[in-house]
Amino acid sequence: FYASFVHGAAISLHEDGDVATFGPAMKGLLPIILLVLVSPFAEAEMREWKTADESKTLVAEYVSSRDGKVTIRRKRDRRTFTLDLTALSDKDQEYVRQREDSPAGNDPGEAGDADGEFAKLLTGDWERAEGHGLKYRIFGARKLRKGKGPGYPLVVYLHGRGGDVMA
């Protein structure tokens, strides 16, 4: 399986002799699709966490906290750990308290109404649409959990130029 650029086509995928070529209409949507696919893996705010006695450190991102426990995700292997808040340094405990006390709108995991160009298509069901001459379906819940940075997670199902599978 490999990808190559060919005459006038955005990308041509080859696998065991089969070729699927996406034409010029795909060129406009290809960066959007790649951004949607890659954005969940974008690096979040990593920080160095220390034990209460400051003898051990761990580079990780804050995930959540509740009932005196904090969940963090290690940078190296993305493994999550849930620790007692008292097992962390005073500085880290203060950081967790600030994250808990932050206004709801600033919490990256907070659910909220979608806004922007595609908001009317985010209904909690698959919606039909067309852009740049390419038909597609889009799915997104009405209330979406916002990620770090601009945008929302969603699913886009693209259709080729051939058969119309919009039915």
N, C-alpha and C positions, 0 to 999 in steps of 0.2 A: 504494500500500500504506500503510494507516494503521491505528491502533488506537483504539478508543473503548470506554467503559464503557456498558453498557446494563442495563435492568431486571433485577436479580437475578443477572446474569452477571458473572464476574470480568473478562472481556475479550472483545471481539468483533473479529475481524480481517476487514477488507474488502479485496478485491482484484478489480477488474473485475466488481463486482456479486456475487461469491461471498462468502458470510458463513460463518464458522466461529465458533461461540460456545462458550465454556467455562463451565460452570455452577459452582454453589457448591462442588462437590467440588474443583474446580481451585484455588479460593482458597487453600486450605491448602498446596498444593504449588507454587503460582506463585512465592512468595518463595524457596523452596529451589532451584527451577530457575534463577531469575535469578541467585542467588548462585553456583551451579555454573558458569553461563555467563560471569559477569563476573570471578570470582576469578582466572583466569589472567592477567587484565590488571591486577590490583591492583599498585600500585607497590611494588617491592621496596626494600631499603635502598640508597638512592643516597648516594654520597659523592664528594668531589672528589679526583680522581687527578692527580698531578703528575709531570712528566718528571724524570729524574735531576738535571738542572741547574735544575729548578723554574721554567723559563721558560714552560712551557705547562701548561694545566690542562684537565681534561675531567670533567664530571659524569656518572657512570656507576655501574652496579651490578656487583658481583663475580658472575661466572658459575661459573668453575672455574679450576683451575691444575694443571699437571702438567709435569714435565721442564723446569723453569726457565722456563716460559711461563705467562702468566695471560690468561684470556679475560674481557673486561668488555663490558657492554652499555650503549651511550650512551643517556642519558635522552631527549634531544631527538627522535631518530628510531628508537630501539630497535635500531640497527645494532650488531653485535658486532665486536669487535677482539681479536685474539690478539697479545700483546706479549711481548717478552723481559722477564723480571723485572728484569734489570739496567737496562732503559730507564726504570724508575720510581724515584721518590724513595725514600730510606731508610725513611721513614714508611709508604709504600705497600707496600714489600717486607715490612716487619714485619707489616702488616695481612694480607697474603697468607699469610705463615708461620703466623700465628695461625689463619687459616681452615683451613689444611692440617692443623694440629695439633689442631684442635677434636675432642672425642670424637665418634665416629660417630653417636651418637644425636642430637646437636645439629645435625648437618648437614642443612639443609632438603632436600637432594637425595637423602638416604639412603633406600634401600628398606627397608621394614619391614612387619610384620604389621598388618593393619587392626584397629582396635578400635572399640568403640561399637555403637550400635544396629543398623547395617546390616552389621556385620562378617560375619555368617553368610551374607549374600547375595553376598559378594565371593569368588567361587570361580574366577575366570578364564573363566567362561562366562556366558551370559545366564541370569538367574534371574527367575522370575515372582514377583510380589508384589502386594499390594493395600494401599492406605492411603487413609483418608478416603473410602471408597467408589469409589476410582479404581484400576483395574488398570494395572499398568505392568511393564516389564522393566527390570532394572538390570544393568550390566556393570562389573566392576572386577577387576583382577588381584589375586591373593592377596597378593602383595608389591607395595605401592604406593609411589611416590615422593612423599613428603610435601612439601607446599608451605609457604610462609610462612604462619603462622597456623594455626588449627584446620582440620581436614578433609583430604580426599583427593580427587584428581581421579577422576571416574567418568562414565559415560554412563547417562542415564535415557531410556527410550523410553515415552512415554505413549500410552494408548489412549483413544479417545472412548467415550462411553456406548453408542453404537450397536453395531456389530459387535464380537464378541469375537475378536480376532486373537491370542489367547494360545496357540493351538494350535501 
